[in-house]
Amino acid sequence: MVREPDPDARRRYRAFIRANHPDAGGDPEVFAAGLERLRARSRPQRGRQRRPDRYDAPVEVIPDARMVTRLAGRVRAWRRRRKRSRVR
């Protein structure tokens, strides 16, 4: 189901920001509450809410011996290049 956008929504949103933005002398709490209200109205409602802990699984690093060997080889090559004289 696609919701039709309200043609005056952008105008109302911008007018609210112009009138209540803290940089223009508005109250920060009123601005934050009104902005959240406007954004909640424009956000489509989802049937199922996402779990907040979905991506909070612990990260495990699996050591790869080949990776360590390759990295050590690249460091050795870099050191050799640094020791060589640039002028020949």
PyMOL Python script that loads the backbone (N, CA, C, O; Angstrom):
from pymol import cmd

cmd.read_pdbstr("""\
ATOM      1  N   MET A   1       0.832  -1.167   0.000  1.00  0.00           N
ATOM      2  CA  MET A   1       0.000   0.000   0.000  1.00  0.00           C
ATOM      3  C   MET A   1       0.888   1.245   0.000  1.00  0.00           C
ATOM      4  O   MET A   1       1.670   1.445   0.929  1.00  0.00           O
ATOM      5  N   VAL A   2       0.776   2.056  -1.003  1.00  0.00           N
ATOM      6  CA  VAL A   2       1.577   3.266  -1.129  1.00  0.00           C
ATOM      7  C   VAL A   2       0.757   4.451  -0.659  1.00  0.00           C
ATOM      8  O   VAL A   2      -0.377   4.658  -1.090  1.00  0.00           O
ATOM      9  N   ARG A   3       1.358   5.225   0.239  1.00  0.00           N
ATOM     10  CA  ARG A   3       0.673   6.406   0.756  1.00  0.00           C
ATOM     11  C   ARG A   3       0.932   7.601  -0.139  1.00  0.00           C
ATOM     12  O   ARG A   3       2.061   7.831  -0.572  1.00  0.00           O
ATOM     13  N   GLU A   4      -0.096   8.345  -0.409  1.00  0.00           N
ATOM     14  CA  GLU A   4       0.061   9.561  -1.207  1.00  0.00           C
ATOM     15  C   GLU A   4       0.714  10.640  -0.341  1.00  0.00           C
ATOM     16  O   GLU A   4       0.285  10.853   0.793  1.00  0.00           O
ATOM     17  N   PRO A   5       1.740  11.321  -0.850  1.00  0.00           N
ATOM     18  CA  PRO A   5       2.359  12.380  -0.059  1.00  0.00           C
ATOM     19  C   PRO A   5       1.441  13.586   0.056  1.00  0.00           C
ATOM     20  O   PRO A   5       0.740  13.944  -0.890  1.00  0.00           O
ATOM     21  N   ASP A   6       1.456  14.200   1.217  1.00  0.00           N
ATOM     22  CA  ASP A   6       0.660  15.396   1.457  1.00  0.00           C
ATOM     23  C   ASP A   6       1.346  16.569   0.747  1.00  0.00           C
ATOM     24  O   ASP A   6       2.517  16.838   1.015  1.00  0.00           O
ATOM     25  N   PRO A   7       0.649  17.267  -0.146  1.00  0.00           N
ATOM     26  CA  PRO A   7       1.308  18.350  -0.898  1.00  0.00           C
ATOM     27  C   PRO A   7       1.751  19.525  -0.013  1.00  0.00           C
ATOM     28  O   PRO A   7       2.683  20.245  -0.370  1.00  0.00           O
ATOM     29  N   ASP A   8       1.103  19.718   1.116  1.00  0.00           N
ATOM     30  CA  ASP A   8       1.459  20.834   1.995  1.00  0.00           C
ATOM     31  C   ASP A   8       2.421  20.424   3.108  1.00  0.00           C
ATOM     32  O   ASP A   8       2.801  21.262   3.927  1.00  0.00           O
ATOM     33  N   ALA A   9       2.812  19.181   3.154  1.00  0.00           N
ATOM     34  CA  ALA A   9       3.661  18.699   4.242  1.00  0.00           C
ATOM     35  C   ALA A   9       5.016  19.401   4.252  1.00  0.00           C
ATOM     36  O   ALA A   9       5.496  19.819   5.305  1.00  0.00           O
ATOM     37  N   ARG A  10       5.619  19.529   3.093  1.00  0.00           N
ATOM     38  CA  ARG A  10       6.933  20.183   3.019  1.00  0.00           C
ATOM     39  C   ARG A  10       6.832  21.652   3.438  1.00  0.00           C
ATOM     40  O   ARG A  10       7.702  22.159   4.146  1.00  0.00           O
ATOM     41  N   ARG A  11       5.789  22.319   3.009  1.00  0.00           N
ATOM     42  CA  ARG A  11       5.598  23.728   3.370  1.00  0.00           C
ATOM     43  C   ARG A  11       5.428  23.877   4.883  1.00  0.00           C
ATOM     44  O   ARG A  11       6.033  24.757   5.496  1.00  0.00           O
ATOM     45  N   ARG A  12       4.600  23.009   5.485  1.00  0.00           N
ATOM     46  CA  ARG A  12       4.396  23.063   6.939  1.00  0.00           C
ATOM     47  C   ARG A  12       5.673  22.739   7.691  1.00  0.00           C
ATOM     48  O   ARG A  12       5.969  23.370   8.706  1.00  0.00           O
ATOM     49  N   TYR A  13       6.434  21.764   7.212  1.00  0.00           N
ATOM     50  CA  TYR A  13       7.688  21.347   7.839  1.00  0.00           C
ATOM     51  C   TYR A  13       8.682  22.508   7.844  1.00  0.00           C
ATOM     52  O   TYR A  13       9.287  22.811   8.872  1.00  0.00           O
ATOM     53  N   ARG A  14       8.844  23.155   6.687  1.00  0.00           N
ATOM     54  CA  ARG A  14       9.796  24.263   6.578  1.00  0.00           C
ATOM     55  C   ARG A  14       9.344  25.471   7.399  1.00  0.00           C
ATOM     56  O   ARG A  14      10.174  26.157   7.997  1.00  0.00           O
ATOM     57  N   ALA A  15       8.040  25.735   7.432  1.00  0.00           N
ATOM     58  CA  ALA A  15       7.530  26.845   8.232  1.00  0.00           C
ATOM     59  C   ALA A  15       7.769  26.591   9.717  1.00  0.00           C
ATOM     60  O   ALA A  15       8.133  27.511  10.449  1.00  0.00           O
ATOM     61  N   PHE A  16       7.570  25.367  10.164  1.00  0.00           N
ATOM     62  CA  PHE A  16       7.818  25.024  11.564  1.00  0.00           C
ATOM     63  C   PHE A  16       9.282  25.234  11.912  1.00  0.00           C
ATOM     64  O   PHE A  16       9.598  25.797  12.960  1.00  0.00           O
ATOM     65  N   ILE A  17      10.175  24.786  11.041  1.00  0.00           N
ATOM     66  CA  ILE A  17      11.607  24.932  11.299  1.00  0.00           C
ATOM     67  C   ILE A  17      11.999  26.411  11.333  1.00  0.00           C
ATOM     68  O   ILE A  17      12.746  26.830  12.217  1.00  0.00           O
ATOM     69  N   ARG A  18      11.511  27.190  10.394  1.00  0.00           N
ATOM     70  CA  ARG A  18      11.829  28.628  10.380  1.00  0.00           C
ATOM     71  C   ARG A  18      11.363  29.307  11.669  1.00  0.00           C
ATOM     72  O   ARG A  18      12.061  30.168  12.204  1.00  0.00           O
ATOM     73  N   ALA A  19      10.201  28.929  12.159  1.00  0.00           N
ATOM     74  CA  ALA A  19       9.624  29.601  13.325  1.00  0.00           C
ATOM     75  C   ALA A  19      10.233  29.119  14.645  1.00  0.00           C
ATOM     76  O   ALA A  19      10.319  29.899  15.593  1.00  0.00           O
ATOM     77  N   ASN A  20      10.657  27.856  14.728  1.00  0.00           N
ATOM     78  CA  ASN A  20      11.046  27.304  16.022  1.00  0.00           C
ATOM     79  C   ASN A  20      12.495  26.861  16.143  1.00  0.00           C
ATOM     80  O   ASN A  20      12.871  26.309  17.177  1.00  0.00           O
ATOM     81  N   HIS A  21      13.310  27.078  15.146  1.00  0.00           N
ATOM     82  CA  HIS A  21      14.697  26.610  15.217  1.00  0.00           C
ATOM     83  C   HIS A  21      15.449  27.375  16.313  1.00  0.00           C
ATOM     84  O   HIS A  21      15.304  28.593  16.423  1.00  0.00           O
ATOM     85  N   PRO A  22      16.252  26.670  17.126  1.00  0.00           N
ATOM     86  CA  PRO A  22      16.985  27.347  18.206  1.00  0.00           C
ATOM     87  C   PRO A  22      17.936  28.437  17.709  1.00  0.00           C
ATOM     88  O   PRO A  22      18.152  29.416  18.422  1.00  0.00           O
ATOM     89  N   ASP A  23      18.505  28.303  16.524  1.00  0.00           N
ATOM     90  CA  ASP A  23      19.393  29.335  15.997  1.00  0.00           C
ATOM     91  C   ASP A  23      18.634  30.609  15.632  1.00  0.00           C
ATOM     92  O   ASP A  23      19.226  31.683  15.518  1.00  0.00           O
ATOM     93  N   ALA A  24      17.321  30.481  15.451  1.00  0.00           N
ATOM     94  CA  ALA A  24      16.499  31.647  15.110  1.00  0.00           C
ATOM     95  C   ALA A  24      15.736  32.148  16.334  1.00  0.00           C
ATOM     96  O   ALA A  24      14.791  32.925  16.199  1.00  0.00           O
ATOM     97  N   GLY A  25      16.144  31.703  17.542  1.00  0.00           N
ATOM     98  CA  GLY A  25      15.521  32.196  18.764  1.00  0.00           C
ATOM     99  C   GLY A  25      14.409  31.318  19.305  1.00  0.00           C
ATOM    100  O   GLY A  25      13.697  31.728  20.221  1.00  0.00           O
ATOM    101  N   GLY A  26      14.242  30.124  18.764  1.00  0.00           N
ATOM    102  CA  GLY A  26      13.199  29.225  19.256  1.00  0.00           C
ATOM    103  C   GLY A  26      13.662  28.401  20.449  1.00  0.00           C
ATOM    104  O   GLY A  26      14.855  28.345  20.751  1.00  0.00           O
ATOM    105  N   ASP A  27      12.723  27.771  21.116  1.00  0.00           N
ATOM    106  CA  ASP A  27      13.022  26.921  22.275  1.00  0.00           C
ATOM    107  C   ASP A  27      13.497  25.548  21.786  1.00  0.00           C
ATOM    108  O   ASP A  27      12.802  24.917  20.989  1.00  0.00           O
ATOM    109  N   PRO A  28      14.660  25.070  22.241  1.00  0.00           N
ATOM    110  CA  PRO A  28      15.182  23.776  21.757  1.00  0.00           C
ATOM    111  C   PRO A  28      14.262  22.587  22.067  1.00  0.00           C
ATOM    112  O   PRO A  28      14.129  21.678  21.248  1.00  0.00           O
ATOM    113  N   GLU A  29      13.627  22.594  23.247  1.00  0.00           N
ATOM    114  CA  GLU A  29      12.750  21.462  23.596  1.00  0.00           C
ATOM    115  C   GLU A  29      11.497  21.418  22.726  1.00  0.00           C
ATOM    116  O   GLU A  29      11.065  20.353  22.285  1.00  0.00           O
ATOM    117  N   VAL A  30      10.927  22.591  22.491  1.00  0.00           N
ATOM    118  CA  VAL A  30       9.744  22.661  21.628  1.00  0.00           C
ATOM    119  C   VAL A  30      10.114  22.238  20.212  1.00  0.00           C
ATOM    120  O   VAL A  30       9.363  21.526  19.546  1.00  0.00           O
ATOM    121  N   PHE A  31      11.283  22.686  19.763  1.00  0.00           N
ATOM    122  CA  PHE A  31      11.757  22.336  18.424  1.00  0.00           C
ATOM    123  C   PHE A  31      11.947  20.825  18.288  1.00  0.00           C
ATOM    124  O   PHE A  31      11.491  20.229  17.312  1.00  0.00           O
ATOM    125  N   ALA A  32      12.621  20.201  19.265  1.00  0.00           N
ATOM    126  CA  ALA A  32      12.878  18.758  19.204  1.00  0.00           C
ATOM    127  C   ALA A  32      11.574  17.964  19.233  1.00  0.00           C
ATOM    128  O   ALA A  32      11.413  17.004  18.480  1.00  0.00           O
ATOM    129  N   ALA A  33      10.648  18.363  20.098  1.00  0.00           N
ATOM    130  CA  ALA A  33       9.372  17.641  20.197  1.00  0.00           C
ATOM    131  C   ALA A  33       8.555  17.795  18.908  1.00  0.00           C
ATOM    132  O   ALA A  33       7.986  16.823  18.411  1.00  0.00           O
ATOM    133  N   GLY A  34       8.503  18.995  18.383  1.00  0.00           N
ATOM    134  CA  GLY A  34       7.740  19.223  17.154  1.00  0.00           C
ATOM    135  C   GLY A  34       8.354  18.520  15.965  1.00  0.00           C
ATOM    136  O   GLY A  34       7.639  17.988  15.116  1.00  0.00           O
ATOM    137  N   LEU A  35       9.681  18.512  15.899  1.00  0.00           N
ATOM    138  CA  LEU A  35      10.368  17.833  14.799  1.00  0.00           C
ATOM    139  C   LEU A  35      10.100  16.326  14.849  1.00  0.00           C
ATOM    140  O   LEU A  35       9.860  15.699  13.817  1.00  0.00           O
ATOM    141  N   GLU A  36      10.143  15.754  16.045  1.00  0.00           N
ATOM    142  CA  GLU A  36       9.853  14.322  16.184  1.00  0.00           C
ATOM    143  C   GLU A  36       8.411  14.026  15.778  1.00  0.00           C
ATOM    144  O   GLU A  36       8.141  13.015  15.130  1.00  0.00           O
ATOM    145  N   ARG A  37       7.494  14.900  16.153  1.00  0.00           N
ATOM    146  CA  ARG A  37       6.084  14.719  15.795  1.00  0.00           C
ATOM    147  C   ARG A  37       5.904  14.772  14.275  1.00  0.00           C
ATOM    148  O   ARG A  37       5.188  13.950  13.704  1.00  0.00           O
ATOM    149  N   LEU A  38       6.553  15.739  13.623  1.00  0.00           N
ATOM    150  CA  LEU A  38       6.435  15.853  12.165  1.00  0.00           C
ATOM    151  C   LEU A  38       7.066  14.649  11.455  1.00  0.00           C
ATOM    152  O   LEU A  38       6.518  14.142  10.476  1.00  0.00           O
ATOM    153  N   ARG A  39       8.208  14.201  11.950  1.00  0.00           N
ATOM    154  CA  ARG A  39       8.868  13.058  11.320  1.00  0.00           C
ATOM    155  C   ARG A  39       8.077  11.774  11.531  1.00  0.00           C
ATOM    156  O   ARG A  39       8.013  10.931  10.636  1.00  0.00           O
ATOM    157  N   ALA A  40       7.474  11.619  12.708  1.00  0.00           N
ATOM    158  CA  ALA A  40       6.673  10.420  12.974  1.00  0.00           C
ATOM    159  C   ALA A  40       5.448  10.383  12.058  1.00  0.00           C
ATOM    160  O   ALA A  40       5.029   9.311  11.622  1.00  0.00           O
ATOM    161  N   ARG A  41       4.886  11.534  11.771  1.00  0.00           N
ATOM    162  CA  ARG A  41       3.715  11.591  10.900  1.00  0.00           C
ATOM    163  C   ARG A  41       4.082  11.235   9.461  1.00  0.00           C
ATOM    164  O   ARG A  41       3.294  10.613   8.749  1.00  0.00           O
ATOM    165  N   SER A  42       5.277  11.631   9.040  1.00  0.00           N
ATOM    166  CA  SER A  42       5.667  11.369   7.656  1.00  0.00           C
ATOM    167  C   SER A  42       6.253   9.973   7.467  1.00  0.00           C
ATOM    168  O   SER A  42       6.326   9.485   6.340  1.00  0.00           O
ATOM    169  N   ARG A  43       6.669   9.325   8.551  1.00  0.00           N
ATOM    170  CA  ARG A  43       7.248   7.997   8.472  1.00  0.00           C
ATOM    171  C   ARG A  43       6.155   6.954   8.256  1.00  0.00           C
ATOM    172  O   ARG A  43       5.156   6.968   8.975  1.00  0.00           O
ATOM    173  N   PRO A  44       6.311   6.063   7.303  1.00  0.00           N
ATOM    174  CA  PRO A  44       5.294   5.018   7.128  1.00  0.00           C
ATOM    175  C   PRO A  44       5.356   4.021   8.284  1.00  0.00           C
ATOM    176  O   PRO A  44       6.436   3.682   8.768  1.00  0.00           O
ATOM    177  N   GLN A  45       4.218   3.570   8.708  1.00  0.00           N
ATOM    178  CA  GLN A  45       4.165   2.598   9.796  1.00  0.00           C
ATOM    179  C   GLN A  45       4.499   1.215   9.267  1.00  0.00           C
ATOM    180  O   GLN A  45       3.978   0.798   8.233  1.00  0.00           O
ATOM    181  N   ARG A  46       5.343   0.524   9.955  1.00  0.00           N
ATOM    182  CA  ARG A  46       5.720  -0.825   9.542  1.00  0.00           C
ATOM    183  C   ARG A  46       4.913  -1.839  10.333  1.00  0.00           C
ATOM    184  O   ARG A  46       4.530  -1.597  11.478  1.00  0.00           O
ATOM    185  N   GLY A  47       4.665  -2.961   9.711  1.00  0.00           N
ATOM    186  CA  GLY A  47       3.905  -4.003  10.386  1.00  0.00           C
ATOM    187  C   GLY A  47       4.680  -4.621  11.527  1.00  0.00           C
ATOM    188  O   GLY A  47       4.111  -4.936  12.572  1.00  0.00           O
ATOM    189  N   ARG A  48       5.976  -4.797  11.334  1.00  0.00           N
ATOM    190  CA  ARG A  48       6.788  -5.423  12.368  1.00  0.00           C
ATOM    191  C   ARG A  48       7.962  -4.496  12.694  1.00  0.00           C
ATOM    192  O   ARG A  48       8.685  -4.066  11.795  1.00  0.00           O
ATOM    193  N   GLN A  49       8.143  -4.197  13.949  1.00  0.00           N
ATOM    194  CA  GLN A  49       9.239  -3.332  14.364  1.00  0.00           C
ATOM    195  C   GLN A  49      10.526  -4.150  14.451  1.00  0.00           C
ATOM    196  O   GLN A  49      10.501  -5.335  14.784  1.00  0.00           O
ATOM    197  N   ARG A  50      11.640  -3.505  14.152  1.00  0.00           N
ATOM    198  CA  ARG A  50      12.934  -4.179  14.248  1.00  0.00           C
ATOM    199  C   ARG A  50      13.361  -4.275  15.703  1.00  0.00           C
ATOM    200  O   ARG A  50      13.073  -3.400  16.519  1.00  0.00           O
ATOM    201  N   ARG A  51      14.046  -5.349  15.999  1.00  0.00           N
ATOM    202  CA  ARG A  51      14.570  -5.509  17.352  1.00  0.00           C
ATOM    203  C   ARG A  51      15.762  -4.581  17.520  1.00  0.00           C
ATOM    204  O   ARG A  51      16.602  -4.507  16.623  1.00  0.00           O
ATOM    205  N   PRO A  52      15.865  -3.871  18.640  1.00  0.00           N
ATOM    206  CA  PRO A  52      16.984  -2.950  18.821  1.00  0.00           C
ATOM    207  C   PRO A  52      18.324  -3.663  18.998  1.00  0.00           C
ATOM    208  O   PRO A  52      19.371  -3.079  18.720  1.00  0.00           O
ATOM    209  N   ASP A  53      18.307  -4.907  19.453  1.00  0.00           N
ATOM    210  CA  ASP A  53      19.565  -5.620  19.703  1.00  0.00           C
ATOM    211  C   ASP A  53      19.969  -6.514  18.537  1.00  0.00           C
ATOM    212  O   ASP A  53      20.756  -7.443  18.717  1.00  0.00           O
ATOM    213  N   ARG A  54      19.458  -6.253  17.377  1.00  0.00           N
ATOM    214  CA  ARG A  54      19.681  -7.143  16.242  1.00  0.00           C
ATOM    215  C   ARG A  54      21.155  -7.254  15.852  1.00  0.00           C
ATOM    216  O   ARG A  54      21.620  -8.343  15.518  1.00  0.00           O
ATOM    217  N   TYR A  55      21.888  -6.157  15.889  1.00  0.00           N
ATOM    218  CA  TYR A  55      23.279  -6.164  15.457  1.00  0.00           C
ATOM    219  C   TYR A  55      24.258  -6.066  16.618  1.00  0.00           C
ATOM    220  O   TYR A  55      25.399  -5.649  16.415  1.00  0.00           O
ATOM    221  N   ASP A  56      23.853  -6.432  17.813  1.00  0.00           N
ATOM    222  CA  ASP A  56      24.718  -6.322  18.981  1.00  0.00           C
ATOM    223  C   ASP A  56      25.427  -7.623  19.323  1.00  0.00           C
ATOM    224  O   ASP A  56      25.838  -7.816  20.467  1.00  0.00           O
ATOM    225  N   ALA A  57      25.574  -8.496  18.378  1.00  0.00           N
ATOM    226  CA  ALA A  57      26.266  -9.748  18.644  1.00  0.00           C
ATOM    227  C   ALA A  57      27.756  -9.479  18.833  1.00  0.00           C
ATOM    228  O   ALA A  57      28.290  -8.544  18.237  1.00  0.00           O
ATOM    229  N   PRO A  58      28.438 -10.285  19.653  1.00  0.00           N
ATOM    230  CA  PRO A  58      29.876 -10.078  19.832  1.00  0.00           C
ATOM    231  C   PRO A  58      30.628 -10.385  18.541  1.00  0.00           C
ATOM    232  O   PRO A  58      30.238 -11.260  17.769  1.00  0.00           O
ATOM    233  N   VAL A  59      31.706  -9.651  18.325  1.00  0.00           N
ATOM    234  CA  VAL A  59      32.517  -9.827  17.128  1.00  0.00           C
ATOM    235  C   VAL A  59      33.671 -10.755  17.467  1.00  0.00           C
ATOM    236  O   VAL A  59      34.395 -10.532  18.438  1.00  0.00           O
ATOM    237  N   GLU A  60      33.837 -11.779  16.674  1.00  0.00           N
ATOM    238  CA  GLU A  60      34.940 -12.711  16.878  1.00  0.00           C
ATOM    239  C   GLU A  60      35.921 -12.571  15.730  1.00  0.00           C
ATOM    240  O   GLU A  60      35.532 -12.558  14.562  1.00  0.00           O
ATOM    241  N   VAL A  61      37.196 -12.468  16.075  1.00  0.00           N
ATOM    242  CA  VAL A  61      38.240 -12.392  15.069  1.00  0.00           C
ATOM    243  C   VAL A  61      38.865 -13.767  14.955  1.00  0.00           C
ATOM    244  O   VAL A  61      39.367 -14.319  15.934  1.00  0.00           O
ATOM    245  N   ILE A  62      38.829 -14.309  13.755  1.00  0.00           N
ATOM    246  CA  ILE A  62      39.397 -15.629  13.520  1.00  0.00           C
ATOM    247  C   ILE A  62      40.768 -15.427  12.892  1.00  0.00           C
ATOM    248  O   ILE A  62      40.877 -14.938  11.768  1.00  0.00           O
ATOM    249  N   PRO A  63      41.816 -15.804  13.620  1.00  0.00           N
ATOM    250  CA  PRO A  63      43.157 -15.592  13.073  1.00  0.00           C
ATOM    251  C   PRO A  63      43.396 -16.467  11.849  1.00  0.00           C
ATOM    252  O   PRO A  63      43.010 -17.635  11.805  1.00  0.00           O
ATOM    253  N   ASP A  64      44.030 -15.879  10.881  1.00  0.00           N
ATOM    254  CA  ASP A  64      44.346 -16.590   9.645  1.00  0.00           C
ATOM    255  C   ASP A  64      45.863 -16.549   9.499  1.00  0.00           C
ATOM    256  O   ASP A  64      46.441 -15.475   9.331  1.00  0.00           O
ATOM    257  N   ALA A  65      46.504 -17.697   9.562  1.00  0.00           N
ATOM    258  CA  ALA A  65      47.965 -17.761   9.513  1.00  0.00           C
ATOM    259  C   ALA A  65      48.485 -17.186   8.192  1.00  0.00           C
ATOM    260  O   ALA A  65      49.525 -16.528   8.171  1.00  0.00           O
ATOM    261  N   ARG A  66      47.779 -17.425   7.110  1.00  0.00           N
ATOM    262  CA  ARG A  66      48.232 -16.896   5.823  1.00  0.00           C
ATOM    263  C   ARG A  66      48.209 -15.381   5.812  1.00  0.00           C
ATOM    264  O   ARG A  66      49.086 -14.750   5.222  1.00  0.00           O
ATOM    265  N   MET A  67      47.221 -14.795   6.455  1.00  0.00           N
ATOM    266  CA  MET A  67      47.132 -13.343   6.490  1.00  0.00           C
ATOM    267  C   MET A  67      48.318 -12.754   7.252  1.00  0.00           C
ATOM    268  O   MET A  67      48.906 -11.763   6.819  1.00  0.00           O
ATOM    269  N   VAL A  68      48.668 -13.362   8.384  1.00  0.00           N
ATOM    270  CA  VAL A  68      49.786 -12.884   9.182  1.00  0.00           C
ATOM    271  C   VAL A  68      51.081 -13.018   8.391  1.00  0.00           C
ATOM    272  O   VAL A  68      51.918 -12.115   8.417  1.00  0.00           O
ATOM    273  N   THR A  69      51.255 -14.134   7.688  1.00  0.00           N
ATOM    274  CA  THR A  69      52.459 -14.343   6.889  1.00  0.00           C
ATOM    275  C   THR A  69      52.554 -13.310   5.779  1.00  0.00           C
ATOM    276  O   THR A  69      53.622 -12.747   5.541  1.00  0.00           O
ATOM    277  N   ARG A  70      51.444 -13.058   5.098  1.00  0.00           N
ATOM    278  CA  ARG A  70      51.451 -12.060   4.031  1.00  0.00           C
ATOM    279  C   ARG A  70      51.752 -10.666   4.557  1.00  0.00           C
ATOM    280  O   ARG A  70      52.498  -9.908   3.938  1.00  0.00           O
ATOM    281  N   LEU A  71      51.173 -10.334   5.695  1.00  0.00           N
ATOM    282  CA  LEU A  71      51.409  -9.030   6.284  1.00  0.00           C
ATOM    283  C   LEU A  71      52.876  -8.878   6.679  1.00  0.00           C
ATOM    284  O   LEU A  71      53.478  -7.833   6.435  1.00  0.00           O
ATOM    285  N   ALA A  72      53.451  -9.911   7.285  1.00  0.00           N
ATOM    286  CA  ALA A  72      54.869  -9.858   7.673  1.00  0.00           C
ATOM    287  C   ALA A  72      55.751  -9.701   6.436  1.00  0.00           C
ATOM    288  O   ALA A  72      56.726  -8.951   6.475  1.00  0.00           O
ATOM    289  N   GLY A  73      55.437 -10.376   5.364  1.00  0.00           N
ATOM    290  CA  GLY A  73      56.208 -10.250   4.129  1.00  0.00           C
ATOM    291  C   GLY A  73      56.133  -8.844   3.556  1.00  0.00           C
ATOM    292  O   GLY A  73      57.126  -8.321   3.050  1.00  0.00           O
ATOM    293  N   ARG A  74      54.966  -8.238   3.635  1.00  0.00           N
ATOM    294  CA  ARG A  74      54.824  -6.878   3.105  1.00  0.00           C
ATOM    295  C   ARG A  74      55.572  -5.877   3.958  1.00  0.00           C
ATOM    296  O   ARG A  74      56.121  -4.905   3.439  1.00  0.00           O
ATOM    297  N   VAL A  75      55.601  -6.103   5.275  1.00  0.00           N
ATOM    298  CA  VAL A  75      56.358  -5.212   6.159  1.00  0.00           C
ATOM    299  C   VAL A  75      57.847  -5.341   5.873  1.00  0.00           C
ATOM    300  O   VAL A  75      58.558  -4.337   5.829  1.00  0.00           O
ATOM    301  N   ARG A  76      58.331  -6.582   5.675  1.00  0.00           N
ATOM    302  CA  ARG A  76      59.751  -6.783   5.342  1.00  0.00           C
ATOM    303  C   ARG A  76      60.105  -6.095   4.031  1.00  0.00           C
ATOM    304  O   ARG A  76      61.148  -5.448   3.936  1.00  0.00           O
ATOM    305  N   ALA A  77      59.256  -6.226   3.025  1.00  0.00           N
ATOM    306  CA  ALA A  77      59.514  -5.585   1.736  1.00  0.00           C
ATOM    307  C   ALA A  77      59.512  -4.067   1.884  1.00  0.00           C
ATOM    308  O   ALA A  77      60.333  -3.388   1.267  1.00  0.00           O
ATOM    309  N   TRP A  78      58.626  -3.538   2.672  1.00  0.00           N
ATOM    310  CA  TRP A  78      58.571  -2.098   2.893  1.00  0.00           C
ATOM    311  C   TRP A  78      59.855  -1.612   3.567  1.00  0.00           C
ATOM    312  O   TRP A  78      60.403  -0.577   3.186  1.00  0.00           O
ATOM    313  N   ARG A  79      60.337  -2.362   4.574  1.00  0.00           N
ATOM    314  CA  ARG A  79      61.579  -1.973   5.256  1.00  0.00           C
ATOM    315  C   ARG A  79      62.766  -2.013   4.303  1.00  0.00           C
ATOM    316  O   ARG A  79      63.637  -1.145   4.358  1.00  0.00           O
ATOM    317  N   ARG A  80      62.807  -3.024   3.423  1.00  0.00           N
ATOM    318  CA  ARG A  80      63.900  -3.101   2.453  1.00  0.00           C
ATOM    319  C   ARG A  80      63.872  -1.897   1.518  1.00  0.00           C
ATOM    320  O   ARG A  80      64.917  -1.326   1.204  1.00  0.00           O
ATOM    321  N   ARG A  81      62.688  -1.514   1.076  1.00  0.00           N
ATOM    322  CA  ARG A  81      62.583  -0.357   0.196  1.00  0.00           C
ATOM    323  C   ARG A  81      63.013   0.915   0.910  1.00  0.00           C
ATOM    324  O   ARG A  81      63.624   1.787   0.293  1.00  0.00           O
ATOM    325  N   ARG A  82      62.711   1.037   2.175  1.00  0.00           N
ATOM    326  CA  ARG A  82      63.071   2.228   2.949  1.00  0.00           C
ATOM    327  C   ARG A  82      64.580   2.325   3.154  1.00  0.00           C
ATOM    328  O   ARG A  82      65.120   3.428   3.226  1.00  0.00           O
ATOM    329  N   LYS A  83      65.268   1.184   3.250  1.00  0.00           N
ATOM    330  CA  LYS A  83      66.726   1.191   3.479  1.00  0.00           C
ATOM    331  C   LYS A  83      67.481   1.562   2.229  1.00  0.00           C
ATOM    332  O   LYS A  83      68.559   2.151   2.309  1.00  0.00           O
ATOM    333  N   ARG A  84      66.933   1.227   1.063  1.00  0.00           N
ATOM    334  CA  ARG A  84      67.638   1.518  -0.190  1.00  0.00           C
ATOM    335  C   ARG A  84      67.765   3.011  -0.409  1.00  0.00           C
ATOM    336  O   ARG A  84      66.885   3.783  -0.027  1.00  0.00           O
ATOM    337  N   SER A  85      68.831   3.403  -1.008  1.00  0.00           N
ATOM    338  CA  SER A  85      69.046   4.791  -1.357  1.00  0.00           C
ATOM    339  C   SER A  85      68.136   5.150  -2.527  1.00  0.00           C
ATOM    340  O   SER A  85      67.967   4.356  -3.452  1.00  0.00           O
ATOM    341  N   ARG A  86      67.567   6.311  -2.488  1.00  0.00           N
ATOM    342  CA  ARG A  86      66.674   6.720  -3.569  1.00  0.00           C
ATOM    343  C   ARG A  86      67.468   7.260  -4.759  1.00  0.00           C
ATOM    344  O   ARG A  86      66.988   7.236  -5.892  1.00  0.00           O
ATOM    345  N   VAL A  87      68.645   7.733  -4.506  1.00  0.00           N
ATOM    346  CA  VAL A  87      69.485   8.276  -5.589  1.00  0.00           C
ATOM    347  C   VAL A  87      70.447   7.186  -6.022  1.00  0.00           C
ATOM    348  O   VAL A  87      71.115   6.572  -5.191  1.00  0.00           O
ATOM    349  N   ARG A  88      70.516   6.949  -7.312  1.00  0.00           N
ATOM    350  CA  ARG A  88      71.421   5.900  -7.811  1.00  0.00           C
ATOM    351  C   ARG A  88      72.469   6.479  -8.675  1.00  0.00           C
ATOM    352  O   ARG A  88      73.320   5.750  -9.185  1.00  0.00           O
TER     353      ARG A  88
END
""", "prot")
cmd.dss("prot")
cmd.show_as("cartoon", "prot")
cmd.util.cbc("prot")
cmd.orient("prot")
